[in-house]
Amino acid sequence: MRTSPSTPLRITTSIPRAAALAALIVHLAGNPHYGFFRDELYFIICGYHPAWGYVDQPPVVPLLAGGSQLFGHSLFLLRAIPALFAAASVYVTCLFAVELGGGVFAEFFAALVAAFTPVLMDFGTKLTTDTVGLLLWPLMALYVLRIVKGADPRWWIAVGAILGIGLESKYSIAFLAVGIVAGLLVLPQRRALFTPWFVWGLALAAAIVAPNFAWQAAHAYPMWTLLVHAGEYKDELLSPLQYVAAQILITHPLLAPVWITGLVALFRRPDARFLGIAYLFVIAQMIALHGKHYYAGAIYPIPIAAGAVALEAWTKRAVFWRPALAVYAFAAGIVLVPLLMPVLPERAMAAYDRFALRAFTREVDLARAERTTFGSLPPDWSDMHGWPELAAAVASVYRSLPPAQRAQAAIFASNYGEAAAIDFFGPQYGLPPALSGHNQYWVWGPRGFDGSVVIDVHGDCDSRLFRDRRVAARFSNPWVRPFENDFDISVCSGNTTPLAAYWPRLRRYI
């Protein structure tokens, strides 16, 4: 099938639109439950401080998050963003199946598997830096495939724009770009690169990401420091074999055969072989650099679409298998939905999680991305609880201070989640902006507070800085993560050093 240069996103049936709409409705109904996720609160606050960059992410996701809250607190509007990207990802997956020669069943089956693949559903449930990649990774690959198959080379400009926006969302899309170029270079299709439009596409991508690169350079590349520290102190480091096994787990052991079949099918197609090579390059780069197992998650719509096309071809003379395959994919996928979408009440979710932990202990251990302790709920669900209550507890301590102390009191949080929760929910109580040494909060500095009075959230009043400490409250919540539960909120006074002079020691990039 030759691509028409003037129609880069040709649609042959209504299935892509119907599948995208179905995915959107499911996510709009299932996403906005529990509460704001720790990172979502942080993105919102970062978005309230527009910049070309931040310590631990590029600017696109914070700007989207902050923009969703301009007219008041709305979990629905925030979670509508990942819902839209999840729907768009399903849409592009269908288009990929069409581009690879698939018919109605291939489109439908590719959409079904992509919608239920755990890592993709997770990216579409809450707003993270991976959310935008749900659309941009497969879309970029689709455009390149069309160029390789004969589309107008000017579409390299679109590829460059996608790459640039992707880099402004999360840097990991660079691994896919490297993989695609490497895949083309080792094949006869390398001729698709020998055009000025490819150079112009790269130049456009560089121009789009240049302001963020300049911001990182001006701040001594904090993202690199953070990644090094995370690898040393926080992230689970997997062996190459474990990393490959984790790819099976995050794509669902019962659904993974679809994309594995697709990967083999890509290698068997001369026109799409470069995409199979690109996948291997991406995984190899992630292993070499100790990336988290889900960092490559947005690549899976590509082999899923190829797998759906292969299965359609295999069942051409035995079409009775197709309904069985669809029922199998639906049944396999829906079992994990409560672990990927916050649809169950907390007590039911806790029971479901305990069952999953007992049944799949080894698998759960391998699928962990960070060294963490589980609480009553899975970590992501726990991180959607307790934040309004924490802000209220801090506000109670703040209001209990004598007026003279209250006028000088700063609020210091141990991490960006606590600080962002106080900044997001605190204005209704009249709280001042929170301080923290964690990631972007350290860059924002002490905000003019001298440190004479500090409400230390989850801290013990650093003895190197304060002479006096009084425990004013204790915070607890049954659903939060263990390290965020049952801790002191203290009032510190008698500082021995001005906070601005002490601030450099508080930096914590991780």
N, C-alpha and C positions, 0 to 999 in steps of 0.2 A: 504494500500500500504506500503510494507516494504522497507526501504531504504537500498541500497547496501553500505556497508562500504567503498568500493573503489571508489564510484562515488557520492561525497557529493553534486555536483551541476548538477544532471542529467537533460537533456533537452529532452523533448519528441516531440516538434514541433519547427518550425522556428519562432514562434510568439515572444518569448522573445528577440531574436536578432533583428527582424524587428521592434518591439516596441521600443527597446532601440535606434536603429538607427534613427527612426522617432523623438524620443524625443531629441536626440543629434542634429539633423539637425534644428529642430525648435528653440532650445536654441542657437545654434551657429548663427542663423540668427537674432533672436530677442534680445539676451542679449547685444551685444556691441553697445549700443546707448547712447545718452546724453553724459556722461562723467564718470570719475572715482568717485565712491561712497566714502564718507568721510571715512568710516571704511576701505575700500580697500586701500586707500592711506596710512592710518596708518599701516595696515598689511604689505604693501610693505616696508615702512621705517623700521619697526621692523625686517622684514626679511633681510634687508640690515645689520642688527646688530645681527647676529645669537647668540642665547642664549638658555639655557635649559628651560627658562621661561620668562614671561613678567608679568607686573602688572595685566593685565586684560584678558590674554588668554594664553593657552599653546602654544608650538612652531610650531606645524604642519602647521596651516593656514598661519602665517607670512612667513614661509619658502617657502610654495607653492607660495604665492603672490610675494615675492621677487624674487624667481627663474623665474617667468614668465616675469620679466622685465630686465633680465640680458643683453639682446641684444638690449635694447632700449624700449621706451615707447610703449606699445601695449595694448589697451583696449580689443582687440579681444583675445589675448592670455590669459589675466587675466580672462576674462569671459568664456573662454573655459574650465576653471577648474570647475566651477559650472555646466556647460553644461555636462561635462563628468560624474559628480556625479549624476546629474538628470537622465541621460541615464542609469547609473548603478542601480539607485534606481528603475526605471521602470523594468529593467531586473530582479532584485531580487524579485520584486512584482509578476511578472509572475511565477518565480520559486516557490514562496510561494503558489500560486494558484495550481500549479502542485502537490506540496507536500501534499496539503490538499485534493487531489483527483479531482481537477478541470480538465476540458477538454479544447477544443479550445476556446469556448465562454468565459469561466471563465478567461483564460489567457488574451484574448483580452480585455474583459470588465475591468478586474483589472488594466491592463496597461492604458486604457483610463481614468479611474477615477483617478488613481494615478497621471497621467500626468497633469490633470486639477485641482486637489485639490489645493486650493490657497496656503496653507502654504508650501506644497511641491514644487510648481512651484516657489514660492518666494525664497526658499532655493537654487533652481537651477538657479536663474537669476543673482544674484550678489554673490560675494565671501564673506561669513561670517563664523563665527565659527560653524554655524549649517550645513554648506554645506557638510562636510565630513560625518556627521551623517546620511545624506540621504541614504548612502550606508551601513554604519557600523551598525546602529540600526537594520534594518530588516535582514541583513546578519547574525548578531550574533544570533538573535532569530531563524532564519532558521536552523542554525547549531545545536542549542540546541534542536529544534523540531526533527531533524533527529536523534540525540543521544537518545532522549526519545523514539523514535520509533524503536530503535534497532541498530543504526549505531555504528561503532567502537568507544568506549569511548575515544580513543586517540584524537578524534576530539575536546575534551575539550582544547587541546593545541591551536588549531585554534581559539576557542572561546576566550581563554585568550589573544592571540595576537590581536584579533579584539578589545577586551575591552581595552587593553593597548594603542593601537594606537588611539582608540576613546577618551580615557582620555587625551591623548596628543593633541587632537584636541578641545574637549570641555568636561568639567567635568560632564556634565549632563547625559552622557551615564551611569554613575554609578547608576542613578535612575532606569534605565531599568535593569541593572544587579541585583540590589537588588530586583526588582519586579519579575524577572524570578526565582531567588532562593527562594523567599518567596512563589511564586506560586507552585513551585515543592515541597517545604517542607510540605505544607498542603494537598498534594495529594499522592496517592500511587506511582506516578512517582518519588517520592523522592529518590528511589533506584538509579536513574541515577546519583545522586550526590555522592553515596557511592563508589567511585573509586579513586585510587591515581591520575588518570589523571585529575580529577577535581581540586585537590590540586595543581598539577603541572600547570594547566591552570591559577589558581589564582596567583601562584608564578610568572609566566611569565608576567602576566598583571602588577603585582607589580614591577617587574624589569624594565619594559618598562617605567612606569610612575615615578619611583624613582628619576631620575635626576630632573624632573620638581618639584616634591615634595620638594626635597632638595633646589632647587632655591627659592621656596616660603618660606620655613622655614628660609633660610638665609636672606630673605628680610622682615621678620616679617609678613608673610602671607598677602601680600597686596590685594590678591583677596578677602579674607574674609572682609577686611575693605571696599573695593569697593562695595561689595554686600550689606553690611549693609547701607552704605551711599546712594546707589541707591534706596534701599527700603524706606529710609526716605525722600529723596529729589527729586527723579526723576521718579521712576516707578509708574505706576498705580496699586494700590492695590485692588484686586477684592475679593468679598466675595466668599465662596464656590459655591453658586448657579451661581453667575456671571462668575466664572471661567469655570464651566461646560457649561454655555451658550456660552461663548467665543469659546469653542472647536467646537461648531456647526458652528459658524461664520467663523473661520479660515479654516474650511474644506468645507465651502460652504453649506448653508442651503438646497440647492437642491441636493447636492451630499452626504451630511452627512448620509442620510438614508442607504447608501451602507455600510459604516463602522459600523454604529450602528447595522445593520443586521448581519454583520460579527462578532461583539463583542458577540452578543447573540449566534451565531453559534459556536463560540469558546467555550463558556460555555457548550454547548450541546455535545461537542466532548470530550470523556475521554482523548484522546491522546494529545489534544491541549488546554485543559481547563486551564492549567497553564499560557498560554499566555493571556487569558481573565483576570485572576487574576493579572497578571503582569501589564496589562494596568491600572486596578483600583489602584494598588499600586503606579504606576508612577504618576497618576493624584492626588492621595491623598498626595503624597510627595510634589508635586509642590504647591498644595494648602496650605499645612502646612508651607512651607518655603517661601511662597509668590513669587514663580517663575513667570516670565512673561508667558502670555498665550501660546506663541508659543514654549516655551522651550521643550515641549513634542512632537513637530510636527513630528519629524522623526519616531515616532512609528506608524503612520497611514498606511503605506503600509501593515502592518500585518492584521488589521481588514478589510482593503479594499479588500485584497486577499480573506479573509474568506467570506466576503460579496458577492464577485463575484461568488465564488463556490456555496454558498447558492442560489443565484439567478439563476444560471445555473440549479441546481437541481429542483427548483420550476417551471422553464419553460421547463422542459424536455418534457412534453406532450403538451406544447403550445409554440412551438419554434417561432411562429410568433411574440411573445412579444420581442424576443431578438433584432431584428433590431430597434424596437421602443425604447428599453432601451438604446441602443448605441446612437441613434440620440438624445435622451433626455439628456444623459450625455454630449455629444459633445456640444449641444446647450446651456446647462446650464453653462458649463465650459468656453466656448469661450467668453461669455459676460464679464467676469472679467479679461480677458487677458490683456487689456490695463492698468489695475490697478496693474498688477503683472509683466509685462514685458514692458520695455520702447520702445514701438513700434510706438507711435503716436507723431507727432510734438508737441512742447510745447503748442502752443495755443489750438490745438485740445484736448490735454491731460487736460489742465486746464478746458476747457468746459465740458469734460467728467467727470472730478472729481467734478465739481460743481453740475452736475446732480446727481451723486451718493450721494453726501452729502445731497442734498435736499430730495432725495428719501429714504435714509436709515440713517437718522440722528442718531437715537438711536443705530442702529447696529454699525455705525462707532464709536460712542462714546465708546461702549463696547469693540470694537476691538482694541482700542488704547492701546499700550504697555507702553507708557511713557506720562508724563504730558508735552504736547507741544502745540504750536500754529500752525495752518495750514496756509500756504501761498498760492501762486497761484497754486502750484503743491502739490501732496502728499509729506509728509516729505522725504521718501526715494528718490523720483525723484528730489526734491529740493536739496538734498544732493549730487546729481550728477552734480551740476551746480556751476559756479563761481570760482572754484579753480584755473584754469590757470590765470584768470583775477586778482584774489587776489595776486598771486605771481608776476604778472606784475606790479601791483600797488605798492607793497612793493619794488620791484626792482627800480621803478622810484624814490621813496623816498630815497632808499639807494644810488643811483647814484647822487642824488642832494646834498649829504653831501660833505663838503670839504674833500680833501684827508686825512687829519690828523684824522678827526672824522670817516671817513669811515673805516679806518684801525682798529679802536677800536670798531666799532659799532656791537652790538649784536641785534638779532631780536627775540623779545619775543611775543609769540602768546597766546591767552587766552585758547585755547583748542587743543587737539591732531589733530583735523581735519585741522585747520588752519596751525598748525606747520608742519604736514605731507605734506600739499599742497605746502608749501614754500620749504620744503626739496626735494620734488619730481620734481617740476617745476622750482625751483630756480637755479639749477646749470647752466642752459642755460644763466642766467643773471649774473653769478658769485656771487650769494648770499652765505653767510656763513650758517652753519647749524642753524636751528631754535631752540629756547629754549621755554620751557613751563613748568608750574608746574603741568600739567595734566597727570595723570597716568604714563605710561612708560617714558614720556619725563622728568618727575621729577627725575627718577632714573638716567637718563643720565647726570643730573647735569648742571652746567653753562658752561661746555665745555671750560674752560679756560678764558672766558670773565670776565672782572672786573666790568662791569656795568657802566663804565664812560659815555658811549653813548649807548642808547638803542632805537631801533625802536619798539614802543609798538603797536602791531597789535590788534585792538579792545580793547584798554585800554586807561587809562587816566593818565598814569605815576604816580604810587603809591607815594603819598605825603610823606609817611614814608621813602621812599628811594631816591626820587629825588627832587631837588629844582626847576628845570626849566622844562617847558613843552611847546612844540610848535606843533600845529596841522599841519601836513605836507600834508595830503591828506584825502579824504573821499571815502570810498568804497561803491558801491551800485550795485545791480544786480536784475532785476525783477523776476528771477526764483529761487533765493536761499531761504532758510528758513528765517522767519522773524527776528530771533535773529542774523542771519549772514548778515543782510542787513542794509545799511545806517549807518556805524560806522566810527569813526575816526582812522587814522593811525598817531600816534604822535611820535615825537622825544623827548626823555627824556635825560637830562644831569644834572650834578651837584649832583651825588649820594652821599648820606650821610653815606652809609655803603657799604663795598665791597659786590659784588653780592654773592660770595661764602658764606659769613657769614650770609647773609639774606636768602639764598636759602631754608633752612628748613621750613621757614614760608610759602613758596609758594606751598607746596605740596597739591595737590587736587586729591584724589582718588574717582572717581564717574563714 
